[in-house]
């Protein structure tokens, strides 16, 4: 599915429930953030470090916690709107270009250190 089509699906949704208990590739979370969705999210790392205060958190192993967080983003319109407005800006801090730049800078530093050591 093309990014534009996937982005349109996100924008048609009311919210995202991101219930991963372990995750290191957060593309779905970042795409939902970029679409300005209300997000109910697992409280396990690294999700809180990425989403920050722009979502409602829950224990992904507790169905009642998941339901409570989802109610929080769907029933408190003012809070959910505030989080959704901030989440787009937070998503803009992440890009493939920045990721590539930082990765190559790190690798360059490792090579430089190994030559001098």
ChimeraX attribute file (.defattr): number of C-alpha atoms within 10 A of each C-alpha:
attribute: neighborCount
match mode: 1-to-1
recipient: residues
	/A:1	6
	/A:2	6
	/A:3	9
	/A:4	9
	/A:5	10
	/A:6	13
	/A:7	15
	/A:8	11
	/A:9	12
	/A:10	20
	/A:11	15
	/A:12	10
	/A:13	12
	/A:14	12
	/A:15	19
	/A:16	19
	/A:17	21
	/A:18	20
	/A:19	19
	/A:20	17
	/A:21	15
	/A:22	12
	/A:23	12
	/A:24	9
	/A:25	9
	/A:26	13
	/A:27	9
	/A:28	12
	/A:29	20
	/A:30	21
	/A:31	17
	/A:32	26
	/A:33	28
	/A:34	20
	/A:35	21
	/A:36	24
	/A:37	27
	/A:38	29
	/A:39	28
	/A:40	25
	/A:41	26
	/A:42	26
	/A:43	18
	/A:44	17
	/A:45	13
	/A:46	15
	/A:47	23
	/A:48	16
	/A:49	10
	/A:50	18
	/A:51	21
	/A:52	14
	/A:53	13
	/A:54	26
	/A:55	28
	/A:56	25
	/A:57	27
	/A:58	23
	/A:59	17
	/A:60	19
	/A:61	12
	/A:62	10
	/A:63	11
	/A:64	12
	/A:65	15
	/A:66	22
	/A:67	13
	/A:68	16
	/A:69	22
	/A:70	22
	/A:71	13
	/A:72	19
	/A:73	26
	/A:74	18
	/A:75	11
	/A:76	10
	/A:77	12
	/A:78	11
	/A:79	17
	/A:80	20
	/A:81	17
	/A:82	13
	/A:83	23
	/A:84	24
	/A:85	16
	/A:86	17
	/A:87	26
	/A:88	19
	/A:89	13
	/A:90	19
	/A:91	19
	/A:92	11
	/A:93	9
	/A:94	13
	/A:95	11
	/A:96	8
	/A:97	9
	/A:98	11
	/A:99	11
	/A:100	11
	/A:101	12
	/A:102	12
	/A:103	12
	/A:104	12
	/A:105	12
	/A:106	12
	/A:107	12
	/A:108	12
	/A:109	12
	/A:110	11
	/A:111	12
	/A:112	11
	/A:113	10
	/A:114	9
	/A:115	8
	/A:116	6
	/A:117	6
